[in-house]
Amino acid sequence: MNTREMQDEIIRLKKEKDICILAHAYQSHNIWEVADFVGDSFALSKKAAEAKENNMLMCGVRFMAETVKTLSPQKNVILANPDADCPMAHQMSRLDVAALKEKHPDAVVVAYINTTAELKCSADIIVTSSSAVDILKKVPEKKIIFIPDCNLGAYVAKSLPEKEFIFVKGGCPTHLRVQMADVEIAKENHPSAELLVHPECRIEICESADYVGSTTGIISYAEKSDKKEFIIGTENSIIEHLQFSCPDKKFYALSRELVCHNMKLTTLGDIYNCVKGCGGEEIFLSDEIISSSLKPIEKMIALGG
């Protein structure tokens, strides 16, 4: 069976078995081509809640499947590759948050969506990389405990100097691999290219960029721009996707180390096995976890996220 034949069979089986395929933007392009929705993690969760299908197949990492289940508890949610996880999602525990709350009782706890459902239960508000600045402008509290990504937090804090931020030492291992030396080399090699980076990168890298935004924000910027060359400062799969959507433009990796090995675990074969009914892992969350983790998400939505 070749790629096209496997894709055709996946498309046939997903329709037959009432399956909606959700693919995070960091998945490979052959997975994008069989997905019903492609995007950032929270956008996929919202699409899943709106979808008519009862079975959601998440091609991403575990916390994303948990968020889908939280927003759609009545649906069956399958994680395509059970080993696909996000290290950042596990960098803190509820006990860690409790200790921070005790130390800073007047602070609001803001958690990045890249956290487990259990950790979300300890947060007051959830934010995404694209919504964080706008959401936190609207909260009345002046003091913010921002978990777990201190790089995203630093980027948000720079935009909100009127707020006081408390950070922990956490972040995305993939984006943390990028150093300013990579920026200098990339700009020297491609002097006409604009630098587009994700705010999970170090703050000095964000400050050197022409655009800072979420994964889908970077894609949209490059697609709409009149410029013809771009250095991409997020997971390198985005280069492949942009080469398909903008074949007249050139895209360069900020670093060859910008590879999320967890995202790369999910293959087209995994999806094929899932739609056949012999692969993946169904996600189960207790009623208490769903209820408690949904509250800070609903707060984000109420604030415009």
N, C-alpha and C positions, 0 to 999 in steps of 0.2 A: 504494500500500500504506500503510495507516495503522498506528499503533503496535500496536494489538491484533493485526492481521493479521501484522505482522512478528514479534511475540512468539510467536504460535502456530506460525509456520513455524520459528523458532529451536528451540522446544520439540520439534517433530516431527523436525527434522533432527538435533538432539543425541542423541536416542534411537536414531535410525537409524544414526548414525555412531559410537556408543560414545564420546560426548564428555561430560565432566563440566565444568560451568561454575562457576568460582570467582570470586566478586565481593567485592572489598574494600568495607568499610562506607562509604567515601567515594564510591562510584559512585552514579549516579542511581537513582531508585526503579524506573524502567522496566527497568533492568538487574537490580536485585534480584529482580524478578518472574520472570525467566527463569533465575536462578542455581540451582544445586543446593546451594551453600553460600555464606553471607555471613558475613564476620567480619574480624578483624584478620589481619595477614599470616601470622604463625606458625600460628595456628589453621587457616587455609586450607591451609597446607602439610601439616599433620597430617591434615586431612580428605582431602586428595588422596592421601596415602599409604594411607589406609584404603579409598578408593573402589574400586569394582569396575571402573570404566571404565579404558581404557588411554590415553585422550587427555584431557589437562587443558587447559582454556582459561582463562587467567588474565586477569581484567578488573581490572587494577591497574597497578603500575609494574614495571620490569624486575627490581629486586632480589627482588621477591616471586616472580616466575616462576623466578628462579634458585634460590630456596630450595625451591620445589616440586620442581625438577629434582634438587636435592641430596638431598632426602629420598625421591624416587621416580625414580632414574636410569633405570629400565627403562621408564618411561612417556614418551610424547610430550607435551611441554609447549609450548603456544603462548601468546605474549603478544598479546593482542587488538589493541593499537595499538603498533607498534614504536617510536613516538616517546615513549611514556609512560615517563618516567624520574624518578628521585628525586634532586634536587641534593645532598641530604645524604649519599646513598650514595657520592658521589664526592669528598667533602671531604678525604679522606686517602688516602695510598698505603701500600703495604707498606714502602717506604723510610722514610716518616715514622714508622711504628710501630717499625721496627728502631732508629731513632735514639732514640726514647723508651725502648725496652728497654735500650739501651746506657747511657742516662743514669740509669735506675732499674732496675737488674738484680734487685732484690728485690721488684719489683711484679708483680702479675698483670694481664694485659691483658684488659679486658672491653669487648666491642664490642656496641653496640646492633644489633638485628637489621636495622635500616634501613641496611645496608651491602652493598656488592657481595660476590659469592661470593669473589672474589679477596682482598678485604680481610679477610674472615672467616678466611682461612687464617693470618693473622698473630695472631689472637686466641687466648686461652686459654679464654675462656668467652663465649658469646653470651647476651644478656638481651633481654627484651621490656619494654615500658613497664609491663606489669602484673606481671611476675615479678621485676624488677630488685632491689627491696628484699629480698624473701624469699631470692632466690638469693645475693646478696652477703652476707647475714647468715651464710651457711653456709660461705663460703670461708675457709680458715685464714689466708690472707695479710692483713696489715694495710694494705698499700699497694696501691692500685688505680689503674691507668691506665684511664680511662673515655673511650671514643671512640665517635662523634665529637660527640655532642650534649651540650654543657656545661650546657644547661638541664635536661635530664632527669638528667644527672649531679649537678647541684646539688640537685635534689629528692631524689634517692636519698641523697646525702651528708648532708642534713639529718636523714634518718631513721636514719643510721648514724654517729653522732658518734665512735664508737670506731675508725673506719677513716680512713685518709688517702687523699685522692683527688687525682689529677693529671688535669687537664682540658686539652683543646685547644679552640680557638675554632671550634666548629661548631654546627650545629643546623638545625632545620626552617625554611626561609624563610617558609612560610605562618604558622606559629605565632609566629615572631619579629616579624611585623608588628603584633602586638597590644601595646599600651602600657597603662600604668596609667591613663592618661586615658580609655581605652576602658572600663575597669572602672568608673571613677567615673561616667561618663556613663550606662552601662548600669544601674548600681545606682540612680542618681537617677531614671532613667526608669521603672524597674521595681522599686520598693522591696520588693515582696512576693515577688520571684523569688529562687530559690537560684541561685548561680553554680557551674556545673560545668565544669571545665577539664581539658585534657590536660597531662601533665607536660612536654611539649615547650615549653610556654609559659614565659616568664621566671619565675624563682623568686618574685619579689614578687607576681606574678599568682596563682601557685599558693597562696601564703600567704594571699591574700585570698578564696580560693574556699571554698565549702561542701563541695565534693567534688572530688578530683583522681583521675583514672584514665584508663585506656585508652579508646579509642573505644567498644568494646563495653561497657566498664565504665560509661561515661557513659550509654549507651542503657539499660542494665539498671537503673542507679540511678533514672533518670527514670521508667522504666516502673513500678518497684516503689514509688516514693515516694508518700506521701499528699499531698505538696505539689501545687499546681496550676499553678505558674509557674516557668520555668527560663530562665536565661541560659546559652547554650551556647558554651563556649570551646574549640571545635575546628572542623574543617571544616564549612562551613555546610550541606552536604548532610544532615548529621545532623538538622538541624531538620526537613527534609522527611520523613525516615523516622519521626521521633518524632510528627509530626503525623498520620501514618497509623496508628501503633500506639497513640497516646494522643490521640484526637480531642477528648477532654474537657479536655485540658490546653493551656496556652499556652507557646510556646517563642520565645525572642528571640535574635538573633545578638549575641555579644559585640562583633563587629566585622564590617562588610561586607567587610573585606579578608581574612577567613578563608576563602579560596578556594584550593584546590590546583589550579593550572592543568594540571598533569600528569595528575591523576586525571580532570579534565574532558575530556581528549582522547579517552578511550574513549567511543564512542557505541553505541547499539543497532544502528546500521547496521554498525559494525565487527564486532560479534558475529555478525550475520547473514552477513556476508561470510566470516567464519572458519568457521562451520558449513557453509557452502556449499563450502569448500575453496579460496577465492580471497582470503584475507586473513590478517593477522597475521604473526608471525614465530616460527619454532620456535627454542627455546632449546637451545643445545649448550654443554656444559661438559666440559673434559678430565677424565679419570679422576683426575688429580692434584689438580685443583681440587675435585672432588667429595669425594674422600677427605679432603683437608686442611681444607676448610670444614665438613665434617660433624663433625669431632672436637670443636670448641667447642660445637656445637649439642648433641651427645650429652652433653657435660659439663653443660650447662644442664638437660637432661632428667633426668640422674642426680641433680641437686640439687633436683629437684622442679618444674622449669619446663615 
